[in-house]
C-alpha cells in the first residue's frame, strides 16, 4: 500500500511538471525571405523567428541548410552556420512573446533566379546541446535590381 501511494505521488509530480509552460519557437514564414541583388551579386537570407511562449529562450543558434545543388556549388558546402566576426557560432535569445530576426548576406559569383532560390534554404534553429528547436524552409524570394 505504501508503495502504491509513493508511486501515485511520483506520477502526479511528473504529470504536473510536464504540464508547465513549454518553449515554443517557430519561423515566421510570411516575413522570412531570400533577397537576390542582381546588380551587386549579393544574396541575403532574412529570417524572422517568433517565441510564442511565456518563457525566454535559452541560448539558440542558427544554420542554413542549402537544399539546391546550385547553392551548394556556389558556397562549396551544404551548411552555413550563423557566426559572429570571429567565425564563432552566434548565440542569441528570444524574449517571451517576442520576435527576433537574423540577416546574413553573401557575395556570390552568379545570379540565381527566383525559381532556383524558392525552397532552396532550410533554416535550422538549435540549442547548445545541438538539438533542433525548429526548422523551416524559406519560400519567399525577392529579386532586386537598381
C-alpha positions in Angstrom: 0.0 0.0 0.0 2.8 2.4 0.9 4.5 1.6 -2.4 1.3 2.4 -4.2 1.0 5.9 -2.5 4.6 6.7 -3.3 4.0 5.6 -6.9 0.9 7.8 -7.2 2.7 10.8 -5.7 5.6 10.4 -8.1 3.3 10.0 -11.1 1.4 13.1 -10.1 4.6 15.2 -9.7 5.8 14.1 -13.1 2.4 14.9 -14.6 2.4 18.4 -13.1 5.9 19.1 -14.2 5.2 18.2 -17.8 2.1 20.4 -17.9 4.2 23.5 -17.2 4.9 26.2 -19.8 6.8 25.0 -22.8 9.2 26.9 -25.0 7.7 27.5 -28.5 10.0 28.9 -31.1 8.8 29.0 -34.7 9.8 30.5 -38.0 7.8 33.4 -39.4 7.3 32.1 -42.9 5.5 35.2 -44.0 8.3 37.5 -43.0 11.3 35.3 -43.9 12.7 35.7 -47.3 15.8 35.5 -49.6 16.9 38.6 -51.4 18.9 38.3 -54.6 20.5 41.7 -55.5 21.5 41.1 -59.1 23.4 44.3 -59.6 25.7 43.7 -56.6 25.8 39.9 -56.8 24.6 39.8 -53.2 22.5 37.1 -51.7 20.7 37.8 -48.4 18.9 35.4 -46.0 16.4 37.3 -43.9 14.9 35.2 -41.2 12.3 36.2 -38.6 11.6 33.9 -35.6 8.8 34.1 -33.1 8.8 33.0 -29.5 5.1 32.4 -28.8 5.6 31.1 -25.2 5.8 32.9 -21.9 9.4 31.7 -21.5 12.6 33.4 -22.7 14.6 31.0 -24.7 17.9 29.6 -23.7 20.9 30.3 -26.0 19.9 29.4 -29.5 22.0 29.1 -32.7 21.1 29.1 -36.4 22.3 27.4 -39.5 21.2 27.4 -43.1 20.9 24.0 -44.9 21.4 24.5 -48.6 18.9 22.3 -50.5 19.8 23.1 -54.1 22.9 21.8 -55.9 23.5 25.3 -57.4 23.8 26.9 -53.9 25.9 24.0 -52.6 28.2 24.5 -55.6 28.4 28.3 -55.1 29.2 28.1 -51.4 31.2 24.8 -51.5 29.3 23.4 -48.6 25.8 22.2 -47.7 25.5 24.1 -44.4 26.2 27.7 -43.4 26.3 28.3 -39.7 25.3 31.8 -38.4 28.6 33.1 -36.9 30.0 36.3 -35.5 33.0 38.3 -36.8 35.4 35.8 -35.2 33.6 32.9 -37.0 32.2 31.5 -33.8 28.6 30.4 -33.8 26.5 33.4 -32.8 24.3 32.7 -29.7 21.0 34.6 -29.3 18.0 34.5 -27.1 14.4 35.3 -27.9 12.4 37.0 -25.2 9.0 35.7 -24.2 6.2 36.6 -26.6 8.6 38.3 -28.9 10.4 38.1 -32.2 13.9 38.0 -33.4 15.5 38.4 -36.9 18.7 37.2 -38.5 20.1 38.7 -41.6 23.1 37.3 -43.3 24.5 38.5 -46.7 26.9 36.7 -49.0 28.8 37.8 -52.1 28.0 35.4 -54.9 29.6 34.8 -58.3 26.4 34.2 -60.1 22.9 35.4 -60.2 20.2 33.0 -59.1 16.7 33.0 -60.3 13.6 33.2 -58.2 12.8 29.6 -59.0 16.3 28.4 -58.0 16.0 30.1 -54.6 12.5 29.3 -53.6 12.5 26.4 -51.2 16.3 26.2 -51.6 17.3 27.1 -48.0 16.1 25.5 -44.8 16.6 27.4 -41.5 17.5 25.2 -38.5 17.4 26.7 -35.0 19.2 24.6 -32.4 20.2 24.8 -28.8 23.6 24.4 -27.1 23.2 20.6 -27.0 22.8 20.6 -30.8 19.1 19.6 -30.6 16.8 21.1 -33.2 14.3 23.6 -31.7 12.6 24.4 -35.1 13.3 24.2 -38.8 11.5 25.6 -41.8 12.2 26.3 -45.4 12.3 29.9 -46.8 9.7 30.1 -49.6 9.7 33.8 -50.4 12.2 35.3 -52.8 12.8 38.9 -53.7 14.7 39.9 -56.8 16.4 43.4 -56.6 17.9 45.4 -59.4 18.8 49.1 -59.4 
